[in-house]
Amino acid sequence: MDETSPLVSPLQDSIDYNYCQSEATGPRTPGSVVRVSAGSPGRSRERQPLLVRDRGNSLRDPHRNEFPDDPEFREIVRKAEQAIEEEIFPEIICQGSSGSYFVKDSQGKVIGVFKPKNEEPYGQLNPKWTKWLQKLCCPCCFGRDCLVLNQGHLSEAGASLVDQKLQLNIVPQTKVVYLASDTFNYNAIDRVKSRGKRLALEKVPKVGQRFNRIGLPPKVGSFQLFVEGYKDADYWLKRFEAEPLPENTNRQLQLQFERLVVLDYIIRNTDRGNDNWLLKYDCPMDTERNRETDWVVVKEPIIRLAAIDNGLAFPIKHPDSWRAYPFYWAWLSQAKVPFSEEIRDLVLPKLTDPTFIKDLEEDLYQLFKKDPGFDRRQFHKQIAVMRGQILNLSQALKERKTPLQLVQMPPVIVETARAPQRANSESYTQSFQSRKPFFTWW
C-alpha cells in the first residue's frame, strides 16, 4: 500500500498524507487536490484514535512507574513488581501506627519500604488499630490540624527532594510509585471485584479479556530504598554513653547530626523521635595479619545516619493547638554544640540564594500537584512555613547558634505579598506566630 494512502495506520512514524479539497488562498483549479499533513486542520479527525496508544497497541497505564531521569531507581521498582508477580508479596511492618511494608525482590531480599496513601496514620484503610481506637474514643484529638491529611507519601518524597537539593545525603531515596499486592489492606468491594474478574477470565475468556485490569487496583504511595546495617539511633546513643566514641568518630556523628537538624527544621518534621532515625556504626578491621606478628590493624570507625519516617512534615501552620510536636533530638548533648563550619559552608550559600529557594519551591510544587486532592492554597501555606523555617535557620547559622537555640527561636511565617501586576519581583510579608500549644513539651 502506498504511504500516501488515507488508509495508512495513524501509528506509523512517517508523515501521513491525505487528499482533501483545497482551501488555500492562492488560485486553484476547482476540484484540484493538495497534500495535507496529518496535523493540518483540514484533515478529518474521524480516523484519529480516541485513546492514546503506544507502539504495542496497548493502552498507556496511568499507574505505570516510569522514572526516565533515574534508571537505577526504576530498575529497583521493576524488581519489586516482578517479585509481586512471582507471588513474593510485601510484608507488613509491625512497628509504627500505619500500614507500611517491606518490599522484596525475587530472591526474597528486602529492597524498599512502601507506604500506601490510604493506609497512612489517618488514612481510611489504616490496618493498625491504634489510630482507629483513638478516632473512636477521642475524636476531638484525632489527627493533626497543622498537617494536610493523607499527604504522607508526598511528605516522604518531598523530604527526599529537599535532602537531594541541599546535598545532605541522609534520606534514603524516596519517590511516589504505584504497587498492588494481596498483602495490602483493601476493602471488601475491591477484593470481590478482583475475584470476580479472575473467575470470569477462567470461565469465559472472551469476556475476561475485555477487562483493563484483572487483579487488585494499584495503590499510590511512597517507595523508599531500604538501608542495610542500620539500627535505631536510641540504641547507639545509649551505647555511646556507656562506651564513649573516639574524638574523630564523635566528630563524624556531630556532623551527621547537624544534617538531620537542617532537614527536620526546614520541612518542620512533626514526628521526629530517637526511634525513627537510624545510625550505622562500622568498625572495620584489616583481616590481613602481619606475617611476623599476630597484630590486626584496626581502621577508623565510620558512622552514617539515615533519616526515615518523614511522612508527617510540611505543615500548613506551626503547631498551636494541643501538642507542640517538638524535635526530640533537641534534648541530646549534640544539640548543645554550635553549628560547625562544614554545615555552614554546605547549606548557607544555598539558603541565602533566592534563586535556589525559588527552584526548590517549584520542584515541590511539581511533586505535590500530582495528588488528585491537591489544593494550591494549602500548598502556599506549606511553603510559607518552610520559608520561615529557612529564614530562622539561616540566621542561626550566621550567628553560630546551637541546634537547641535554633528550636527556641520564635516561629516565623513568610507569605507572598500581593504585588502589582507589572511588578518585576515578588515581595514577602513576615509574621510571627504568637499562639502556643497547650502542651509545649509534647
N, C-alpha and C positions, 0 to 999 in steps of 0.2 A: 504494500500500500504506500502511496506517495506521502511524504511528510507534510505536504500542504493540504492533505485531505482533511475535511472537517470532522472525520471520524477518528482522528488520532487521539489516543488517551491523554487526558489532561495531566497525568503523572509524568509524562515524558519531559526530559530536561530541555530538549531543543525547543526553539520558539515555535509555537503552534500558530498557524495562519488559518484564516477563514475568509471566505468571499462574502462581501455584502455590498449593498448599494452605496455608491459614493456620496458623501456629504461634504466633500471638500469645497473650499471657497473658489478654487481655480476652475476654469472651464473644463467640463467633462462631457463626453458624448452620452446622451440619455441611454440608460441600460448598461453602461460600462461597469466593470468591476475593478476593485483595487484590493491589494493585500492589506489586511489589518492585523496587527499583533494581538496576542491573547489578552493583553491588559487594556486594549483600547475600549473606550466606552461604546463604540459602535458594534462590538461583538455581543451576541446574545448570551445572557447569563444562564440560560436553561441547561447548558451542558456542564456548567461548573458544579463540582460536588458540594453538597451541603455540609459535610463533615470533613475536617482536615485529616488527611491520611498520610502515612509515611510510605516509604518505598515498599514495605512489606504488605501494603494494603490493609494494615491493621490500625484501628483507632488509637490515637495517641492517648495514653493513660495519664490523666491529670495527677495521679498519685505516683508517677514514676520518679524514682530517686536519681536525679541527674545532677552531677557537680562537675561541669566542664573545667572549672578552674582548679579543681582539687582531685586529680585522678586517683591518688592514694586513698583518700577518704572514700571515694566511690567504690574502689575495689574492696574495702573492708565491709561496706554496706552490702555489696554484692555477695560476699561470703556469708553474711548473716542471712540474706534472702535465700541463698542456696541451701543453707543448713535447715531453715524452716521447711523448705520443700522436701528435704530428706527426713522430716519429722524429728529434727533435733531442735526442740522448741525452747524459747527463752524461759528462764527460771525466775520466779518472783523472789525479790529480796525481802527477807523477813523484817529487817530493820526499817525504821522510818515510818511516817504516817501517810504514805501514799503508795500507789501502785507503781513500782519500779522493777525492772527486770534485767537480769544478767543475760546478755545475748552471746551466743556461742557460734563457732564456725563448724564445719563438717567434721572436724576431729574432736569436737566437744570442748575446745578451749574458749574461755571467756574472752571476747574481743571488744565488748562495749556494754554500756548501760543505757537502756531505753526507758523513757518516762512518758507514757501516753498523756495527751492533754486531758482527756475526760477521766483519768484516774489520778489526777493531781490531788493534793491535800483537800481542796474544796471542790473537786470535780464530782459529777453526779454518779460516776461509776467507780469511785474510790473503793478498792476491796478491803481496806483496813477499817476496822470497826471503831477505832478511837475517835475519828472525826465524826462518824455517824452518831456516836454516843454524845459527843459534845454538842452537835446540832440538835439532838433530841432533848437533852437535859438543860442546856443553856444556850438557846438560840440567840439571845441578845449579845453574847460574846463570841458568836461563831463568825469566823472569817477575820480578815484584817482590812479595815476600812481604808488603809493607806495604799493598798495594792489593788491592781486590776485583777479580778478573779479569772481563773483558768487561763492565765498567761505565763505559767511557769516554764513551759517549753521554750517560749520566746525569751524569757529571762535567762535561761541556761545558755541559749545560743548567743544572746546579747553579751553576757559576761565573757564568753569566749572571744567574741568580736573585740570588746574593749581590751582584753588581755593581749590579743594579737596586735592591735593598733599601737598600744603602749610598749610592746615588746617585753612584757613581764614574763611570759613563758611559764606560768604556773597553773593555768587552767587547761586540763586535757581538751583537745579539740572537740567541739560540740557543734552540731548542726541540726536543723529540723528535717526529719525524714518521715516516711510512711512505712509501717510494717503491719502485718496481720499474722496472728498466731492463735492457736486454740487455747493457749495458756493465758491469754489476755482476758480481762474481765469484760464480757459482752452482755448485753441484756438478752432476755429470753427471745424476743422477736428476731433479733439478728441471727441467733443460733438456729431457730426454727426455719427461717428463710434459707439459711445455708444448707441445712439438712434436706429441705425440700428440693432445692436446686440440684443437689448431688443425686437424690433419688430420681428426679426427672431425667438427668443425664444418663443414669444407668438403665432406666426402664424405657424411656422414649428419647433416644439420642438426638433425633431431629429437633425436638423441642428444646432439649437441654443445651444444644449448641447455639441457640439464639440468645442465651444469657450473656451479658457482658462480663460478669464475674460469677464464678461458682462458689468459691469459698467465702469466708468471713470478710467483711469490709475492712480495708486497712485503716489503721489508726495513725493520726498525726501526733508527733511527739518529738522530744529531744533525744538525740543519739550522741552519747559521749564516749570517747575512746577509753578503754579500760587501761588502768595503770597497774603494773605488777610490782610486788615487793614493798608496797606502802602499807602503813598502819595508821590508826587514829593518832592525831597529834597528842591527845591526852596521855596515851600510853608512853610515848617517847619523852614527853615533858616531865612526867613523874620519874622516869628512869634517869633523865639527865640531872634531876635534882639530887638523886642518890649517888650518881656517878657523873661528876662534872666533866664537861667536854674540854678537850684541848683548846687553846686560845684561837688557833686558826679555824678549827671546826666550829667553835662557838660564833666566830665572825661570819662564817657561811650561813649559819642558822639565822643570825640577826638580819643579814641582807635578804634572805628569802622571806623572813617575817615582814620586813618593810614592804616588799612587793605585795604581800597579802593585804596589808593595811591600805595601800594605794588602791588596789582593786575594790575591796569591800567598801571603802569610803566613797569612791566615785559612783558606784552603782547602788549605794545605800542598801547593802545586804541586811535584811531584817531577820536573818536566820543563820547567824554565824556563832557556833559554839566550838569548843575544843574537840568535839567528836565528829565534826563534819569538814575538817580539813586534815590532810594527810601528810605524813613525813616518811621519807625513806632514808635510812641510815646505813650506809655501806662502809665497812671497814676492810678493804681489800688487803690481801697478803700475797707476797710473791712466793709461789709454791716451789720455785726452783731454788733448792738449797745449795749453799756453797759446798763444793766437794771436800774441802778441808775441815769444815765445821758444820754443826747442825743448826746454825742460826737461820732464822726465817726473817726476811725483810718485810717489815710492816709499812704499808703505804699510808698516806694521809687519808683519814676518813672523809667521806663525801655525804653531804646532806642535800636532799631535794624535797621540795614542797609541792603539793598538788591541792589546788582549791576546787573542791567539788561542792555539790549541793548549792547552786546559785539560783534556784528557782523562785525564791521569794525576795527578789530585788526589783529595782526600778519602780519605786513608789510614786504615786501622784502627789503626795504631800509627806511631810515629816510626821512620824507617829505622834499623835496628840490626844488620843482617847484613853484607853485603859492601860496599855503596855507601851513601853519605850523601845522594846526590841533592841537592846544595846549590843555593841560589839564585845563579846566576852573575852576577846584577846586583849582588851584594854586593861585587864587585871593582871596580866602576865608581867614578869620582870622585863621582858624585851620591849614592852610598851613605854618604859620609863627612860629609854635611851634615845637621845636626839637622832633625827634622821641623818643618815650618812651622806657623804659626798657622792657616793656611787648612785644612790637612788635619786638624788637631786639632779645629777648630770643626765640621768636616763629619762626622767619624765618631765622635769620642769620646763625645758625648752618646748616640749610639745604642748603642755597645758597652758602655756602663755602665748601660744600661737593661735590667733583667731581662725586662720585657715584650717589648721588641724582640727580644731573643735567643730568647725562647720562641716568638715568632711566626716567626722565621727557621728555627728547628728544625722547626716544624710544616710550613712551606712545603716544606722539603727532604724531609720525610717523605712528604708528598703526592706529590712528584715521584719519589722513589726507589721507593716501594712499587708503582708501575705496572709495574716489571720483574717478569717471571714468576719469576725466581730471587731475589727479594727476601728477605733474611734480617734479621729485626728485631735480632738480637743483633749482627750485623756493623754494622748502621746505628748502634746505640747506641755502638759503639766509634768509629765515624767522628765522631759528634757529640762524644764525649769528647775526641778530639784537637782538634777545632775549638774547643771551649770553652777548652782550654788555650792554644791559639794566640791567642784573643781576650783571654784574661787577660794574657798576656805583652805583646801589642800595646797594650792599654790602659795598662799600667804604663809602657811605653816612651814613649807619647805624653805621659803625665802628667809624666814626668821629662825630657822633651825630649831623648831619646836620638837617635842616628843609626840609619838602617837597618842599618848594619854592626853596631852594638852590639845591635840587636834580634835578629839571627840568631845572635848569640853567647850569648844568654840560654839557660839550661838548658830543655830541652823539658818541658812540663807536660801532664798528662792530668787532666781534671776529669770524674769519673764521678758519676752519680746514686746517692746512698746510699739504702739501703733504709730507708724511714720507716714508722712505724706506720700502720695502715690509716686511722685517723681524723685523721692529721696534715693540717693546712691548707696547709702549704707543703712544697716539696721541699728536701732537703738534699744537699750535694755533698761529695765527698771529692777532695782534691788530692794528686797523687803526681808525683814526678819520675822521669824515665827515665834510669837511670844507665848502661845498656849502650850502647856506642858502636859504630858500624860499623867494619869493618876498614880501609876507605879513607875517611878523613874529608874528603878533598879532591875526591872523585869521586862 
